[in-house]
Amino acid sequence: MKKYTNIKDLKNLSKVIDEAIQLKKNPFQFETLGKHKTLVMLFFNSSLRTRLSTEKAARNLGMHVMILNVNDAWNLEFENGTIMNLKTSEHIKDAAQVISQYADVIAVRAFPTLIDKEKDENELVINSFLKYASVPILNMESSTRHPLQGLTDAITIVEHTKVEKPKVVLSWTPHIKALPHAVGNSFIETMQKMDVEFVITNPEGYNLNPEITKNTSIIHNQSAALKDADFVYAKNWSSYEEYGKVINQDSNWMITKEKLGSAKFMHCLPVRRNVVVEDAVLDSDNSLVIEQANNRTFAAQIVLKKIIENL
């Protein structure tokens, strides 16, 4: 694998999931594979799970890890032809080439503006690194995608599936802030590659990008969508049509124990308790959120393994 910026970069998702599950049983079986290899992790936005799990995954493979909080260090310029006499001090053309001399793999995390839809969908940050860097790029969440989370979710579902074709529901939930679409987008694209009955439920006005949802069933009645679900994935996202806006904060969309029934509950974390989901769900045996967080390591590790093997 030469890069991992989208779940579609995995040509055989089922095989990768199985390999990740096997890797989880013995995380150190390839501990010399990354010897003398360096992962540089660049954070344009703060992180807890992504940062720690990706670093742990790299170290499990024997890699050296260097971490830079980019916005705490200096402001990069991404536009071509810019007269750099304002706040930016280095151009991505130069920075990406320089970092490539220090790294064997560059991992990047950068959030959207949630103001300019076209700019966000053009994925300026991640695509600039793809263009100017000379080493593989790993997406730790970009404006529109979070493929490490998507793979994590797939691993978790496979581990807990007890029926031949489980019903998986992605449910919009309320939140006090406008949130990105990346987790939802990657979860949708991942489920579309799996043998599941997949349904999205969200209020009117919250349909995600139709180029991503495609023919996936979208139901605006949450109760109807959750009926007979095996897995319920809760996630908030801001409006796509009225881009980045919060147009609905209906608390009735919160996931409750009554709504969940016997289904397994999933969320990428962090989660606002008793806003997105009630305590009774998160603290129940049906909650998989802690296991999901653990699986972040093995999703990142299997991807890094495949990238290193092609260096």
N, C-alpha and C positions, 0 to 999 in steps of 0.2 A: 504494500500500500504506500503510495507516494504522498498522500495527504489525508486528513480527516476533517472535513468542514461541513459535511452533511451526511445523514444516515444513509443516503444513497451511495456513498463511497464504499459501503460494505456490499460486495457483490453477492455474498451468500450469508444473509443475516442469520438464518437458522444455525449454520455451522459455527459462526462466530459466537453466538449465544452458548452453544454447547461447549466450545473451547473455553469461554470465560467461566462457566460453571466448573469445568475440570480444573482450571487454573486456581479457582477459589479454594479448592481442596488442598492445594499445595502451592501457596503464593510465591515460594522461593525456588521453584524448580528451574527457573531460567535466570537465576540471580547473577550470572556472569554474562548474560547476553548483552547488557548495556555497559559493560566495562569500558572505561575511557570514552563514553558517550555523554554528552551534556544536553539536558533539557533546560531551555530558558523560558520561563513563564512570565508573560507580560500582562499585567492587570490594569486596564483602563477603568475598571470598576472593582469595588471590594468583593470579597468572596470568603466563604467559610468552607463548605463542603467541596466545592470545585478545587479550591487551592490545596487543601489538606489531602484530599483523596488522590489528586493527580500527582502531587509530590510523593505520596506514599507509593503509588503505582510505579513511578519512575525508580524510586529507591529499591523497590522489590526486584526490579530488573537490573540493579547494579549501576544505574545512571547517576551522574552528578546532576544537581539541580541548582539553578540560579533563578531568583525571583526579583522582579522589579515592579513596583507600583508606579506605573508610568506617569500618571498625573501628579504624583507627589515629587517627581524628579524634574520633568520639563514637559512642555507642550509641543506635540508634533504637528507638523503641517502636512495635510493630505492633498490639498488642491494643487494642480499644476499651474505654473506661471504666476504664482502668487508673489507679490513683493512683501517679503517677510520683515516688515518694519513695525509689527504689532506684538502680540503676546507669544507667537510661536517662535521657537528658537532652532529647530532642526526639522528638515524635511524627511518624510518617510522613505524617499529614494535613498538617502544616505543612511538613515538609521537601520533600515531593514538589511542593507548590504553589510553594515558593520556588525550587527547582531548575528548575522549568518556566519561570521568568522569565529564567533564565540560559541555557537550552538550547533548541535547536530539536528535538533528539532526545536521549533519555536511554537509555543502554545500561547494563544491570544484570547483575552476575554474583554469584550467591549459591548456596551448596551446601546440601544437605539435612542434617538432624540425624542421619539413619540410626538414629534411636531411635523417633521418633513417626511411624509410617507415614501416619496420617490428616493430620497437620500438614504433612508433606512433600508429600503428594499435593494438598493444598489450595493449594500454591504461595503461601504467605503473602507473601513478599517481592515477587515479580514481580507478583502480582495486586494488591497494595497500590499499587504504582506505576501499574499500569493504571487503578486506581480513582481515585486522587487527583491524578495528573499530568495536565497539559493538553496535553502534546506526545506524539508517538509514542514507544513503548517498544521497545527492541531487546534481546532475550534473549541474553546472552553466556554462558549456562549457568545453569540454575535447578535446583531440587530434582529434577525428573524429566525435563527436556528440555535438549538442546544442539543447537538447530536450525541454528546456523552450522556446526557440525561435520558435521551430517547433509548439508547442502548441499555442503560441501567434499568429503565422501566421494563424493557422487553425481557431482560434476564430475570427480573423479579416475578413477572407474570408467568414465565415458563416454569420457574421453580415452584410456584404455588398453584398451577393449573391442575384440576382434578377431573375435568371433563374434556371430551375430544375437541370441542370448539367453544371456548368460553365466550360469554358475552362481556364485553369491555365497554364501559361508558366514560367518556370524558365530559365532566360537568363543570360549566362555568359556576363560579361562586362569588359572593360579594367581597369587596375589599375597599379600604378607605382611600387607596391611591390608584392612579393609572399605572398599570403594569404592562410589560412587554408581551409579545406574542410568541417568543422564541420557544418556550417549553411546550406550549400547546401545539405549535406548528410541527416540531420534531416528534412529539408523541403521535400526532395524526399520521405523519409520514411513516413512522415505525409500525403502527398498527395496520396500515394499509399493506405492509409487506408480510404480515403475519396471518396465520389461519385462525382468525377470531371473528366473532360477530361484533362489529364496532359501530358505536353510536355516539354522536355528539349532542349534548343538550345545552342550550344557552337561551337567554331572553332574546326577544326581537331586538334587532339593532346590534347584536354582538356576534353575528356570523364572522368567522375568520376568513382569510383570503380564499376566494373560491378556486384559485389556481392550486391551492394546497388541499382544501377539503374535497374537491372534485366530486365524486359520486357518493361520498360518505353520507349516511343518513343523518340529518340534523333535525332534532325534535325540540320544539320550544316549550313543551310541557315536561318539566323535570320528573314528575312522578311517573308519567308514562314511560319515559326513557329509562328510568332506573328499575323498572319492573323486571324481575328475574335476572338481574345483573350478577355476574360472578366477581367482577372487579369494578370499582368506582374510583376514577381518578379525578380529584378536585383541583381546579386551577382557575385563578382569575386572569382575565386579560381585558385591556381597554378596548374601546370600539375600533374596529377596522374601517368601517364605513365613515364614521365621524372620527377620523384618525386620532388616536391617543386620548380621546375624551372619556370621562366617566359619565354615562348617561343613565345608569341604573345601579342603585345600591340596595336592591330589594333583599332584605334579610331573610326572606322566605326561601331563598336559594341556598342558604347555608346547609351543609350536610349534617344530618342528625342520625342518631342511632336507629330511630324509627324508619327513616328513609333508606338507610343502608341495608337493613335486614341482615341477611347472612352473607352479603358480599364482602370482599376484602377491600379495605380502604387504602388509597395511594395518594401521595402528595410529594412534590419534590423538595419541600422545605426551603426556607423557613415558612412557617404557617402562623397566621394570627388566630389563636384559639378563640372559639366562641364568636368568631366573625365569619371565617371560611368554613370551619367545622367545629362541632361542639366537643368538649372534653370527653364526653362519654364514648365518642368514636375513637379519638386519638389514643385514649388510654385503654382501649379494649383489645382483646385478642385478635380482632379482625383488622387491626391497623398494621400496615406493612411499612410505615414511613421510616422506621429505624433501620429495617433490613434494606430498604431502598438506599438509604444513605451509605450503608456498608458496601452495597454493590457498586457504588460510584468508583471505588478503588479498582474493582476487577473489570469494569467497563473500560476505564482508562488504561489499565494494564494490558488488556488484550489488544487494544488499538495501538498503544506504544510498541508492543511486541511486534506487531505486523509491520509497523513503520520501520523499526530498527532492522528487521530482517531484510528490508529492501534498500538499506543504506549502502 
